[in-house]
């Protein structure tokens, strides 16, 4: 995916030029906010371990989620369950602005009365409800003010009000062993040829069956896992160069390109995120 998009006046802009920010706090480690304004940067199909809830502020977005395509406009929300492959990209090369919340699955399950080992399902991907949209913006305002005490209550209220958000048993992928092998050591991840040989499958068969089970090809799943690992390390204050190496990338250029293609932000933008407590 190219790292350059075009702005309103046809001016080329890199990912570094896009106005965006990430807010998080040690007082609320279970939630993260991403705010992006007037961006045409697209994402590759990816997935998160968290529950993702987004809101379109300006412009329009085309989302692919769980194999279905959705069209979102300003004032509309999207709910994406953990581990569901998705993308949310601009419509026809026009900029859009949005907020995205990432809420840790264990915290959500605790608030909703679910047991450890369960997971979440979003039966309604697109939510068109002005009251819920207002409640979402209220959460954003509390985060920006650093009011983490009221934040937990507001997010709990949002979760319990989301239509179609349900708790269900965690289904272990038939490729769980392979996934564990892929992420055991990112610097020594096995090749597709080795995996196919180990499981006595043709490469084409392995790719098809893995994608049916996870929503991503083995290569895309591995890159996604590497980027999720990198995000965790960067949030903890890890050095960008060292994080890139630990994530299994041979050089910083490859790390940078892949990080942008899966997150639409640079590693440095993500690492420099301000704590929400800085925004009082």
N, C-alpha and C positions, 0 to 999 in steps of 0.2 A: 504494500500500500504506500502511495507517495506521502511524503511528509509535508507537502505543500498544497494548500487550497487557495481559493480565490475569494476575495472579499467583495463588498457591495460595489465598489467602483472598478472591479476587474483587477485590483491590486493583489499580487501574490502575497500570501502570508504563510509563514511556517507555523508549526504547532506551538513554538515558543511565543508567537505573537498573540495567540488566542487568550482572551481574558477568562481565566478560570482559577478556581481556588478549591482547596480541600480543607475542611475543618474537622478537627478531632480533639478530644480532651482526655487526660488521664482520669478525670472524674466521671467520664462516661465512655469507657473503652469499648463498649458494645455497639457503638454507632459511629458512622462516618458520613460526612456530607461532601458531595461534589457539586460545585456550581460552575457551569460553563455558559458563556455568553457569545452570541453571534459567531458560532463555529460551524464550519462545513466539514470538519474532520470526521471521517467515517471510522468505524470499528470493524475488525474481523469478528466472525462468530466466536463467542466466548461464553464462559460461565463463571459464577462466583459461589463460594461456600455460604455466603450470606443471603438473606432475603433482600431483594432490591425493590425499592419503590421510587418511581420517578414522576416528575411533573413537568409538562411543557409550558414554558413561560412565553415564548415567542417563536414564530416560525412553525414548520411542520416536520414531523418525523415519521419515517417508515421503519417499523420494527418487525424483525423476524424472531419469533419466540416459540419454542417447542414445535417447530416445523410449520407454523402458521404465520401469515403476514398481517400486520395491523397498521393502520394509518392514524396518527395522533395529531391533534391540533391544540392550540393554546387553551389552557384551562382543563386539559385532560390528563389523566394519570395512567401509569402502567405499573403492574405488580408482577414480579418475576420470582418464582420460587428458587431456592438454593439448587445448584447443580443443573439448572435448565439452560441449555445452549440458546443464546439470543444475540441479537445485534440491534442497535437503535441508530439509524443513520439519517442524514438530512434528505429532504425531498427535492429531487431534481436540481441538486447543486445550489440550493438556497440556504442561507444560514438559519440556525435555530438556537434558542437559549433554553436551558433546562436545569433543574435540580435533580440530584439522584441521592437517595439515602441507601446506605448499606448497613443492615442490622443483623448482628450475629444470631445465627440460628438457635443456639442454646438459650440465649436471653429471650428470644421470641417464644420458644417453647415453655419456658418458665412462666412468662406472663400469661400465656394462654392455657396453662394447666396441662401441658403435654409432658410425656415421660422422656427421659434421656434415651437416645437411640431412635426416637421418632424423627420425622421430617415434616416439612410444610408443603402444601399444594395450593396453587392459586388457580381456582376454577374460573375466575374472571380476570383476564389479562389486562384489558383496557377498562378504566373506571371513569365514567362521565357523571360526576356528582359534584355540584358546586360546593356543597357543605363540606364534603371530604377534602376537596381542593383547598378550601379555606383552612381546614384543620391541618393539612400538610404544611401550608405556608406558616401557620402558627408554630409548628415544630421548627421550621427553619429560623424563624425569628428568635426563638428561645436559644437555639444553638449559637446564633450570632451574638446574643447578649451574654452567653456563657452561663445561662441559668439552668444548670444541669439538674437541680432538684425538681423543678417543674417539668423539665424535658422528659424525664422518665415517665411521668404521669401522662404527658401529652402523647408520647409515642405509644404507650399502652392503650390509650383511648383510640388512637388511630388504628392500631392493629385489630382491636376488637370490633371496630366499625367497618373494616374492609370487607366488602362482599366476596364470598367465595374463598376466603383464606381458611384452610382447614388443616388439621393435623392428621397424618397418616403414617403407617408403618414404613420404616426405612427399608427399601428394597435394595439388597446388595447386588451390584452389577455382576453379570457372569464374567466380566473381565476385571473383577476386583484384584485378582492376583497379578495380572498384567499391569494394572494401574499402579499397584504397590511397587512393582519392579521398576517401572518407568521413573518414579519419583524417589526411589531409595537413595540414589546419588546422581544428582543432575549432571555432574561432570563426567559420569561414566554411563549414561543412559544407553541401553542397547539399541542397535539399529533395527529398522523394520525387517531386514533380512534375517537377523538373529531371532527376532520375535516369531516370525513366520515359521522358521525352522524349528524352534522350540515347541510350538503348538501344532506343528505338522499341518499348516494351512498355507494355501497360496496367498501371496501378498494381497491380491485383489479381494480375496474372500475375507482375510483378516480386516482389511480396511472397511469393507462394507458392513461386516458384523459388528465391529467396534463402534462405528458411527451409528448404527441402529440402536445400540445399547446406551451410548453416551451423548449422542448428538454431535460429536466431533470425531474427526479422523484421529488415529494414534499420534501423528505428528502435531496436529493442532492441539490435541489434549495435552501433550507434553509441553508445548510452548505455553499454553494457558497455565499449566501447573507451575512452570518456571516463573511466569510473571506474577502469579499469586504469591509464590514464595518471596520474590523480590519485593513486592509491595509490603509484605509483613516485615521484612528486614529493613526496608527504608523507613517504615513507620517507627521502628525501634531505634532509628538513628544510625543505621549502618552506612559505611562509606560506599558511595555509588560504584566505584571501580571494583571494590571487593565483592559487593553484592552481585554485580554482573558476572564475575567469575564463579561465585558460589552457585549461581542460578544455571550454570552450564553453558554460558555463552563464551565463544572463543575470543572475542574482542569486544570493545566498548561500542563500536559502530553497530555490530549485530544486535547487541543488547538494546541500544537506543532505538533502532528501527523496530525491533519486535515489541518493545514496551509501548511505543507509540501506536503500533498497529492493533494492539489489544486493549489499550486504555485511552487512546487519543490524548495523551499527555506525555511529556518527557519525564524520565526518571528524576531529573533535577526539579521540575515543577512539583512533582509528587512529594519529593523529599523535603522541599521547602515549605510545605503546608504549615499554616499557622494553627496553633491550638485555638479552639473556640474561646478559651478563657482570655485570649489576647484581644478579643473583639468587643470587650465591654465598653 
